[in-house]
Amino acid sequence: MFVIDQNPEFNRKVKIKVPVNGGHEEQDFTARFRVVPVDESARFDLTTSSGVLDMIKHVLVRCDDLVDSKKNPVEWNDQVRDQLLAKPYTRSPLLAAYFAAINGEREGN
């Protein structure tokens, strides 16, 4: 049986390689995405930085497990979203996590 859900959403762990002195530190958080129809996602030009940003903003519902530099929890809002997406190393992992889930790839692959 296949369930027709008009507004499907899902959670996915997103692993980010944060640049640090001498390499990277892997950090993660949980992102909640909305599934968008193919014709809707096709309007985003994923070969451009602005197209990628627009697509992520369109499919990203929220992120959890975020903390500030003092390890205090950070509540999700548009300002936090914009701060997160301003980092050049967050966009590709977010988009990759979305498409991996859509394509049925297991987490950790």
Beta strands, then each sheet from edge to edge (+ up, - down):
strand 1: 9-20
strand 2: 23-34
strand 3: 60-64
sheet 1: 1+ 2- 3+
end
